[in-house]
Amino acid sequence: MSSPATPQLTLALSKGRIFEETLPLLEAAGIRVTEDPEKSRKLILSTNDPDVRVIIVRASDVPTYVQYGAADFGVAGKDVLHEHGGAGLYQPIDLNIAKCRMSVAVSVGFDYENAVRQGARLRVATKYTETARQHFAAKGVHVDLIKLYGSMELAPLVGLSDAIVDLVSTGSTLRANNLVEVEHIMEISSRLVVNQAALKLKRERLQPILEAFDRASKANA
């Protein structure tokens, strides 16, 4: 009688920093991605393990692919998960990679503290509308949120907004555009997210990988 086939695992990753910083975690689990997404147009990448494949998706789509089972597990930033809401996702491990912070920034010379104190209604440009809404609501600040998908720093410079809410790593882009951080919202790092059904049905195959990720991520803490 033949043994049951080993279940295939699909890992959802986004290109760039998260992909690069996830590679050592995968290697800790004995998995090596055999293709470079920056040099290939392929969206499904093979690994040295025939039962593990990687799919390349937009960072903001990782939770959706995992939630609906198109991927068994994935790596997503806390910023993305906060916007998504995390419904239907198991989030077992903070991987301590792709670290940055979510902040409020304004043009140099804009008196943010005074505007908030006076109860002014602020126009805030951001990709992270849910995070911004919750932050300003908790402070009792009235805002009009303007959804943008990129070049956030431009908004205050051309009068589209009074402030922006965005990710900040070194702050060099803000400084280059004459902007300054005025408020810290939250620290951001990337987390492992797992489809809840996959965790039950493929636990035997998934568990060793999750444990390897956990051990490797503790070294990054």
Residue pairs with C-beta under 8 A, 6 or more apart in sequence:
6 51
6 205
7 51
7 201
7 202
7 205
8 51
8 52
8 53
9 51
9 52
9 53
9 72
9 73
9 198
9 202
9 205
9 206
9 209
10 53
10 54
10 55
10 70
10 71
10 72
10 73
11 26
11 52
11 53
11 54
11 55
11 71
11 72
11 73
11 74
11 75
12 54
12 55
12 57
12 61
12 62
12 65
12 66
12 70
12 71
12 73
12 74
12 75
13 19
13 22
13 54
13 55
13 56
13 57
13 62
13 74
13 75
14 56
14 57
14 58
14 59
14 62
14 75
14 76
15 37
15 38
15 56
16 59
17 98
18 59
18 75
18 76
18 77
18 97
18 98
18 190
19 37
19 56
21 95
21 97
21 98
21 190
22 75
22 95
22 97
22 190
23 33
24 216
25 95
25 97
25 212
25 213
25 216
25 217
26 32
26 33
26 47
28 212
28 213
28 215
28 216
29 208
29 209
29 212
29 213
29 216
30 49
30 212
31 47
31 48
31 49
31 52
31 209
32 47
32 48
33 45
33 46
33 47
33 54
34 45
34 46
34 47
34 48
35 42
35 45
35 46
37 45
37 56
42 56
43 55
43 56
43 57
44 53
44 54
44 55
44 56
45 53
45 54
45 55
45 56
46 53
46 54
47 53
47 54
51 205
52 209
55 65
55 70
55 71
57 65
57 71
59 76
59 77
59 80
60 80
60 83
60 84
62 71
62 74
62 75
62 76
62 80
62 193
63 74
63 76
63 80
63 81
63 84
63 86
63 89
63 193
64 84
65 71
65 74
66 72
66 73
66 74
66 76
66 89
66 193
66 194
66 195
67 84
67 87
67 88
67 89
67 195
69 195
69 197
69 198
71 195
72 194
72 195
72 198
72 202
72 206
73 192
73 193
73 194
73 195
73 198
73 206
73 209
73 210
74 192
74 193
75 95
75 97
75 190
75 191
75 192
75 193
76 84
76 190
76 191
76 193
77 98
77 188
77 189
77 190
77 191
78 186
78 187
78 188
78 189
78 190
78 191
79 102
79 128
79 131
79 167
79 188
81 89
81 91
81 191
81 193
82 128
82 130
82 131
82 186
83 128
83 129
83 130
83 131
85 130
86 193
88 195
88 196
89 193
89 194
89 195
89 196
90 193
90 194
90 195
90 196
90 199
91 191
91 192
91 193
91 194
92 192
92 194
92 210
92 214
93 191
93 192
93 210
93 213
93 214
93 217
94 189
94 191
94 217
95 189
95 190
95 191
95 192
95 213
95 217
95 220
96 189
96 217
96 218
96 220
96 221
97 189
97 190
97 217
97 220
98 188
98 189
98 190
99 187
99 188
99 189
100 167
100 168
100 169
100 188
101 167
101 168
101 169
101 184
101 185
101 186
101 187
101 188
102 128
102 131
102 165
102 166
102 167
102 168
102 184
102 185
102 186
102 187
102 188
103 165
103 166
103 167
103 168
103 181
103 182
103 183
103 184
103 185
104 112
104 124
104 135
104 163
104 164
104 165
104 181
104 182
104 183
104 185
105 153
105 156
105 163
105 164
105 165
105 166
105 168
105 174
105 179
105 180
105 181
105 182
106 112
106 156
106 162
106 163
106 164
106 179
106 180
106 182
107 156
107 157
107 178
107 179
107 180
108 178
108 179
108 180
110 156
110 162
110 163
112 162
112 163
112 182
112 183
113 182
115 122
115 162
116 122
116 139
116 141
119 142
120 142
121 142
121 143
121 144
122 136
122 141
122 142
122 143
122 144
122 162
122 163
123 143
123 144
123 146
123 160
123 161
123 162
123 163
124 132
124 136
124 143
124 144
124 145
124 146
124 161
124 162
124 163
124 164
124 165
125 146
125 148
125 152
125 155
125 156
125 160
125 161
125 163
125 164
125 165
126 132
126 145
126 146
126 147
126 148
126 152
126 164
126 165
126 166
127 147
127 148
127 149
127 150
127 152
127 166
128 165
128 166
129 145
129 147
131 165
131 185
131 186
132 143
132 145
132 165
133 143
133 145
135 165
135 185
136 142
136 143
146 155
146 160
146 161
148 155
152 164
152 166
153 164
153 166
153 173
153 174
153 177
153 179
154 160
154 177
155 161
155 164
156 162
156 163
156 164
156 179
157 177
157 178
163 182
164 179
165 185
167 188
168 174
168 181
171 181
174 180
174 181
192 210
192 213
194 206
194 210
198 206
199 206
